[in-house]
Amino acid sequence: MSHTHPPRLEEIKQQHKPTRNVAEERQRQLTRMERLALAVTKRVGTMGFFFLIAGWSALWLGWNILAPKPLRFDPPTGFVLWLFISNLIQILLMPLLMVGQNVLNLNAEIEARNDYEVNLKTEHYVETILLHLEHQNRMLTEILERLNIHTKHKEG
């Protein structure tokens, strides 16, 4: 009875690199500026931040239009200054947000590549398990055939 044995678990493990946490590895590789861009992107890109800016603008504008004149802190031309400041904030935030988005996209690409590697490794493991099951099935079939033959010899 000559059988070709499927690969052993140790052989399979030697063929594949260990699974890595690429998200943690990437996080450690980020520069200070990339971390800053991510922090800003995560905070500015929220509805809370949007409501904060919208609320502040409405309060500022409402106060300076509706409050008694001695309590207003900006003259009517102050709104032009507020528009200038808000545009300046936008001009400064947009590149920072884009850098943060680029870092997030790169992280997603790295994780997708890692997922693909894990899927390949899993596929290989499943194939190996199926080879082992097929091998065991052949062996069991041969054993049952021999037992059946031996049982017939003993009866006759």
C-alpha positions in Angstrom: 0.0 0.0 0.0 1.9 3.1 -1.2 0.3 6.4 -0.2 1.5 9.9 -1.0 0.9 11.9 2.2 -0.5 15.4 2.1 1.8 18.1 3.6 2.1 18.2 7.3 1.0 21.3 9.3 4.6 22.2 10.1 5.4 22.2 6.4 2.4 24.4 5.7 3.3 26.9 8.4 6.9 27.2 7.1 5.6 28.1 3.6 3.6 31.1 4.9 4.4 34.3 6.7 2.6 34.8 10.0 -0.5 37.0 9.8 0.3 40.6 10.7 -1.8 43.5 12.0 -1.1 45.9 9.2 -3.2 48.7 10.7 -1.0 48.8 13.8 2.2 48.6 11.7 0.9 51.5 9.5 -0.1 53.6 12.6 3.5 53.3 13.9 4.9 54.5 10.6 2.8 57.7 10.4 4.7 61.0 10.6 3.7 63.7 13.1 2.1 65.7 10.2 0.1 62.7 9.1 -1.1 62.1 12.6 -2.1 65.7 12.8 -3.9 65.5 9.5 -5.7 62.4 10.7 -6.7 64.0 14.0 -8.1 67.0 12.2 -9.9 64.9 9.5 -11.5 62.7 12.2 -12.8 65.7 14.2 -13.6 68.2 11.5 -15.3 65.6 9.3 -18.2 65.2 11.8 -21.7 66.5 12.0 -20.8 67.8 15.5 -18.2 70.1 14.0 -20.6 71.2 11.3 -23.2 72.1 13.9 -20.6 73.9 16.0 -19.5 76.1 13.1 -23.1 76.7 11.8 -24.3 77.5 15.4 -21.4 79.8 16.1 -22.0 81.7 12.8 -25.7 82.0 13.4 -25.1 83.3 17.0 -22.4 85.7 15.9 -24.5 87.0 13.0 -27.7 87.1 15.1 -26.1 88.9 18.0 -24.5 91.5 15.8 -27.7 92.2 14.0 -30.4 91.9 16.7 -28.6 92.9 20.0 -28.9 96.5 21.3 -26.3 98.6 19.5 -24.1 99.2 22.6 -23.8 95.4 23.2 -22.8 94.5 19.6 -19.1 93.6 19.5 -18.7 93.9 15.7 -19.7 96.8 13.5 -21.8 95.9 10.4 -18.6 95.6 8.3 -17.4 92.9 10.8 -19.4 90.3 8.9 -17.1 90.8 6.0 -14.2 90.1 8.4 -16.0 87.0 9.6 -16.4 85.8 6.0 -12.7 86.4 5.3 -11.7 84.5 8.5 -14.1 81.6 7.6 -12.7 81.5 4.1 -9.2 81.5 5.5 -10.1 78.6 7.8 -11.5 76.7 4.8 -8.4 77.4 2.7 -6.2 76.0 5.5 -8.4 73.1 6.4 -9.0 71.7 2.9 -5.4 70.6 2.2 -5.1 69.2 5.7 -8.3 67.2 5.2 -7.1 66.0 1.8 -3.9 64.8 3.4 -5.9 63.0 6.1 -8.1 61.4 3.5 -5.0 60.3 1.5 -3.6 58.6 4.7 -7.0 56.9 5.3 -7.1 55.7 1.7 -3.6 54.3 1.9 -4.5 52.5 5.2 -7.5 51.0 3.4 -5.4 49.9 0.5 -2.8 48.3 2.8 -5.6 46.5 4.8 -7.2 45.3 1.5 -3.8 43.8 0.4 -3.4 42.1 3.8 -6.9 40.7 3.6 -6.1 39.3 0.2 -3.0 37.6 1.6 -5.0 36.2 4.5 -7.6 34.9 2.0 -4.9 33.2 -0.1 -3.5 31.6 3.1 -6.9 30.5 4.2 -7.6 29.0 0.7 -4.4 27.1 0.9 -5.2 25.8 4.4 -8.7 24.7 3.2 -7.1 22.9 0.2 -4.7 21.1 2.5 -7.5 20.1 4.8 -9.4 18.7 1.8 -6.3 16.8 0.7 -6.0 15.3 4.2 -9.7 14.3 4.2 -9.3 12.8 0.7 -6.2 10.9 1.9 -8.1 9.6 5.0 -11.1 8.6 2.9 -8.8 6.6 0.6 -7.2 4.9 3.6 -10.5 4.1 5.2 -11.9 2.7 1.9 -8.8 0.4 1.6 -9.2 -0.7 5.3 -12.9 -1.5 4.8 -12.1 -3.4 1.6 -9.5 -5.5 3.3 -11.7 -6.1 6.3 -14.5 -7.2 4.0 -12.0 -9.6 2.2 -10.7 -11.0 5.5 -14.3 -11.5 6.7 -15.1 -13.5 3.6 -12.0 -15.7 4.0 -12.9 -16.5 7.6 -16.5 -17.4 6.7 -15.5 -19.8 3.8 
